[in-house]
């Protein structure tokens, strides 16, 4: 005899589909937040952008790697958005490690912080 707390097979499928839908929604909301933040950063000079409250919000730690939406100091505007890894940009990525709390990676002093 089945009790009320035991989900039926159809209910299990619905629960899995609902969880998948919620994950997709959260991912879409994260993308929208990052896009909005980048649009805001594109409107201000580079130094001011670095001082905006919430700069850490555009860092994301996922699947064992971290992404950095980067500012380059040419024309004081954002020119590139991408994944910063030590092998792609060794002059800036050496020694940078993702933080465990989802904030800025340790060692991330910005592009003009020197070696």
C-alpha positions in Angstrom: 0.0 0.0 0.0 1.3 3.4 -1.0 1.3 6.2 1.6 1.0 9.9 0.8 4.7 10.6 1.3 5.9 8.1 -1.3 5.9 9.8 -4.7 4.5 7.9 -7.6 6.7 7.4 -10.7 4.8 10.2 -12.5 5.4 12.5 -9.5 9.1 11.7 -9.5 9.3 12.7 -13.2 7.5 15.9 -12.4 9.9 16.7 -9.5 12.9 16.1 -11.7 11.5 18.3 -14.5 10.7 21.0 -12.1 14.2 20.9 -10.6 15.7 21.1 -14.1 13.5 24.1 -14.9 14.5 25.9 -11.8 18.2 25.3 -12.6 17.7 26.7 -16.1 15.9 29.7 -14.7 18.7 30.4 -12.2 21.3 30.2 -15.0 19.3 32.6 -17.1 19.0 35.0 -14.2 22.8 34.8 -13.6 23.5 35.5 -17.3 21.1 38.5 -17.3 22.7 39.9 -14.1 26.2 39.6 -15.7 25.0 41.2 -19.0 23.4 44.1 -17.1 26.6 44.6 -15.0 28.8 44.5 -18.1 26.5 47.1 -19.8 26.9 49.3 -16.8 30.6 48.9 -16.8 30.9 49.7 -20.5 29.4 53.2 -19.8 32.0 54.3 -17.3 35.8 54.8 -17.5 38.0 51.9 -16.5 39.2 53.2 -13.1 35.6 54.2 -12.1 34.4 50.7 -13.1 37.0 49.0 -10.9 35.6 51.1 -7.9 31.9 50.3 -8.5 30.3 48.5 -5.6 29.6 44.9 -6.6 32.6 44.4 -8.9 32.9 41.0 -7.4 29.4 40.1 -8.7 30.8 39.6 -12.1 33.1 36.8 -11.0 31.6 33.3 -11.2 33.0 30.1 -9.8 31.5 27.1 -11.6 32.5 23.5 -12.5 35.9 23.8 -11.0 37.0 26.8 -13.0 36.4 30.5 -12.8 35.5 33.1 -15.3 36.6 36.7 -15.3 34.9 39.4 -17.3 38.0 41.5 -17.8 38.8 45.2 -18.3 41.6 46.1 -20.6 43.1 49.6 -20.3 43.0 50.6 -23.9 40.6 53.5 -24.5 39.4 53.1 -20.9 36.6 50.8 -22.0 35.9 47.1 -21.7 37.3 45.5 -24.8 37.2 41.8 -23.9 35.0 39.4 -22.1 36.2 35.9 -21.6 37.5 33.1 -19.5 40.9 34.1 -17.9 43.1 31.1 -17.4 46.9 31.0 -16.7 47.5 29.2 -20.0 45.6 31.9 -22.1 47.0 35.0 -20.4 50.0 33.9 -18.3 51.2 37.5 -17.7 48.0 38.1 -15.8 46.8 34.7 -14.7 49.9 33.3 -12.9 49.2 32.5 -9.3 45.5 33.4 -9.5 43.3 30.9 -7.7 39.5 30.9 -7.5 38.1 31.8 -4.1 35.9 29.3 -2.3 33.2 31.8 -1.5 32.6 32.9 -5.1 34.2 36.3 -4.7 37.4 37.6 -6.4 40.1 35.0 -6.8 43.0 35.3 -4.4 45.9 37.2 -6.0 43.6 39.1 -8.3 45.0 42.6 -8.2 43.8 43.8 -11.6 45.7 44.1 -14.8 48.0 46.9 -13.8 49.0 45.5 -10.4 52.3 44.2 -11.7 54.0 40.8 -11.1 
